[in-house]
Amino acid sequence: MEGPTPISALIHAATMVAAGIFLVAQLLPLFRVKPYIMYLISVIGIITVLLGATLALSQKDIKRGLAYSTMSQLGYMTLALGMGFYRSALFHLITHAYSKALLFLGSGSIIHSMETIVGYCPAKSQNMGLMGGLRKHVPITKITFLLGTLSLCGIPPFACFWSKDEILNDSWLYSPIFAIIAWVTAGLTAFYMFWIYLLTFERHLNVHFQNYGGKHKIPFYSTSLWGKNGVTKNSYLLTMNNNESTYFLSKTKYPIDKNGRKMTRPFMTIAHFEHKAVSSYPYESDNTMLFPIFVLGLFTLFVGAIGIPFN
């Protein structure tokens, strides 16, 4: 998840998902010869479903939360293949690909907007504890992200509803225990996806309550991943008590204003990636970023229709 967001969208919507699922799907006639192998595949699938959902609940990085969500949805596909429902697994593969690509590109637009406030710092721009209130400033991204959230939660008539509903119904025919776990995890999916959405859009912009101006009295000050003030020994911020402030690994000195107040300087800066202009509020991304999100939003709305038996 440390790579660019478009690459993350490609990996989680196509490459990583398709590789393992297609391998098991193509070898399914061979696996059916041994019933215990099919049962082992379904057990691995149901463990992955629950494990991915619970891990997603504990994430504060928006991309990591979506990544563990992909892990949980992979479990649904593996569960369907282990139960022998080839069609349901591949159908969920298609619908999940559009929805998750939409969510990842939407998160990229959100991160791009947050960088205008906190600068180029993934630990801050991707931290949902610092987000909030973005619905006023990035309305198009908000609508498309909500569309992907509703789809992944299985809300009708969006894409993932049709495929996930098939897998959940098929699980009752295979094992009631597996079905109960799959249904509970579907509820967890709805919980953490709306939790991500509400943290990102539907509250006050929490970054304005953080200390980025160096006015805090505590010498070693850092921002907690939970959006609260904290004091840590391994802080990357350094303050000086004299009239000069300097980088930890640099000989360049920076004067402080005449009042002699304490200032904080970052541990290290990268000139080529540093944002020169810092804004007080985020802004909507340009059309180059919004156009693919809009196209994926249309597919998320209507791609579920391919699973309807029109005959």
N, C-alpha and C positions, 0 to 999 in steps of 0.2 A: 504493500500500500504506500510505499515511499515514492513511487513513480508519478508521472503526470496523470491527472484525472482522466483525460481521454484514453490513455493506455489502460487505466484501471477499468474503464467502461468496456473496452474491448475484451480484456481478460475475463471479467466476471460475466459478461453477456455472451461471449462466444468461445474463446479459446479454452479457458480452464474448465468451464462447464461442459462444453461439447466433447472434449477429449475423453474424460472418464466415462461419461454417460453413453456416448456412442460406442465405446469399447465394450461395455457391458451389454448394450443393446444388440450389437452385432454378434456377440458370443452367447446370446441368450438361448438359442436352440441347443448349444452344447451344454450349457448349465442345466437345462431342464432335464437332462438325462439323470442327474444326481439331485434328488429333492433336497438333501441336506445342504447342498451348495446354495440353492435358491433360498433356503431358510437363513443361511448365514448372511447372504446379501441383504435380505430384508432386516435382519438384526442390526447389521452395520448401518443401514439406512435410518432406522428408527433412533439409534443412538446419536447419529449425526444430526438428525432433526432437532432433538432436544438439546444437545450440547451446543450447537450453533446458536440457537435462540437464547439460551441462558448466557452465553458469552457476549452476545450482542447487547444484552441488558446492562452490562457493566462497562460499556465503552463511553468515553467522552469525546473521542475523535470521530467526526462524522463519517469519514471514509472507512475507518475500522468497524464502526457499527454496521455499515452497509456490507462490508466484506464478510463479517460473521453471519449476516443475514443471507448472503449467497451460500455460505456453508450449510445453513439450515435448509434452504430450498434444494440444494444438491441432495440432501438427505431424503427429501420427499421423492425426488426422481429415482434415487436408488431403492427406496422402499417400494415404489411402484414396480420397478424392474424385478426386485426380489419376489414380489407377489405374483409376477407373471403378467402384469398389465403393461404390455409394451406400448400401446397407443397412448395411454394416460401419461406415461413418463415423457415421451417425446413431445406430446402436446404441452406439458408444463415446461419443457425445455424451451419451446418457442415463445410462449407467453411471458415466461420469466425473463428471457433475454431482452425483450423490448422494455419491460418494466424496469429492470435493473440498470440497463443502459441509460434510460431516462433519469433515474435517481442519481446515478453517478455523474452524469453531465450536469444535472441540476445542482449537485453538491459542488461541482467545479465552479459553476457560476456564483454560488454562495461564497466559496473560498476566495474567488477573485474579487468579490465585493468587500469582503472583510479585510483584504490586504490593503485597501485604501485607508484603513483605520490603524491597523496594527503593524503594517509593513510586511515585508517578505519574511514571515516566520511561521512555518507550518504548525508549530506547537501552539500558536495563538490563533491563526486564521482558521484552523480546522477544529478548534476547541469549541464544542457546543456550549460549554459553561460561560463563554464570553459572548455568545450570539444572543439574538432576541430582537424583536421589533422590526425584522427585515421585511415583513409584509407591506410596510408603508413605502419601502425604498426599492424593492425588487418584486413588483407584483406579478410579472410574467413568470419569473422563476418560481415564485410561490405557488402559482396555479399549477404549473407543470409538475413541481415536486409533490404537491398534494395529489395530483392525478396518479403519479407512480406509487405513492403511499397507499391510496385507496385500492389500487390494483393488487399490490403485494399483500395487502391485508385480506384479500378475497372478497371485496365488496362488489356486489353486482351493479352494473353489467360490465365491469372492467375485465381486462384480459385474464388475469390470474384467477379470477373467480371460477371460470369454467374448468380450467385444468386442475386447480387444487381441489375443487369440489368433486371431481371425478376420482382423484386419488383418495380422498377421505371416504367417499362412498365405497370404493373398492376395498378399503382397509377393513370395513365391517364384514365383508364377505370372507376375508382371509383370517383375521384374528381380532377378537374384541379388545384384547390388551393393546395391541398395536394401534387399533383405531382410537382408543381413549388417549393414548400418548400423542398421536397425531392431531387429534382435535384440541387437546390442551395446548400443544405447541402452536397451533393456528391462532389460539387466543393470545399466546405470548408474542407471536409475530405482530398481531394488531396492536398490542400494548407498546412494544418497543419502537415500532414504526411511527405511531402517533406521538410517542415520547420524543423521538428525534424531531418530528415536525413541530411540535409545540415548543421545544427548547429553541429551535432555530428561528421561528417566525412569530409565535404568539405570546411574547412577553417583552418587557423593556430591554433595550439594548444594554446588556450587562457590561460591555467593555468600557462604558463611560464611568463605571464605578471602580475601575481598576486604577492602579497607580502607574501610569506610563510617563508622567512628567517629572519624576524624581523628587517629589515633595514629601515623601513619607519620612518619618523621623527615624525609623528603624534602619540601621545601616545595611543589613543584608535582607533584602526584601524580594520576594518572588510571588508570582501569581499561581495559585493552586489550579489544578485541572478541574476542580469542582467550582471554580468561579469565585472563590473566597480568598481573602488576604491570608498570607502565610509567611512564616519565617523559616528559612532553611539554611543549613550550614553550607550546602553545595550550591549556593545561588550563583547565577551567571551575571549578577549585577554587582558592581563594585562602587563604593562611595569613598570619598576622601574628605578628611576633616580640615585640610588646609585650603588655601586659595586656588589650588590647581587640582584637576581631575585627569586621570590618565587611563589608558587601556591597560589591561593586565599583561599583555604580551607585546606592548608597543612602547616606544620611547617618546611618541608624540604627546605633547601635553595640551590640554584644552582649558582655556581660562574660564573661570566662573564669574557670574555677575558681581557687581560691586557690593551687593548686600551680603555676599559670602555664604549664601545658602548652599546646602548640600545638593549635588546633582548626581545622577546615575548615568553610567555609560554602559553600553552593551559589551559583553565579553569579546565579541568578534563581529565584524561587519564584512560583507562581500559587496564591493562597489558596484559590480555589474548587476546585481540582483536587488539592490536596495532601492526602495521607492523614495523618490525625492519629494513628491507632494503627498502629504498626509491629510486626509479629509476627516471631518468630524462624523460624517454619516456615510454609509455605503451607497452605491449607485447601481443601477441596472446594467447588466453586461450589454455589449454591442450586438448587432444583428448576426455577426459571424458566429457567436456562441449561442444565440437564441434560436437560430433557424433549425439546427439539428435537434434541439430540445423540442421544438414545436412539431417537427416531423415524427419523432418518437412518441410524442403525446398522442398524435392521431392514430398511430399503430396500436398504442396501448388501449385506446378506446375501442377499436374495431377488430383487432386481430383475433379476439376470442371467437369471432363468428366462424372461423374456419373449422371449429370443432363441433358445430351444430349439424346434426344429420338432417339435411334438407329433404331427403327422400322419405 
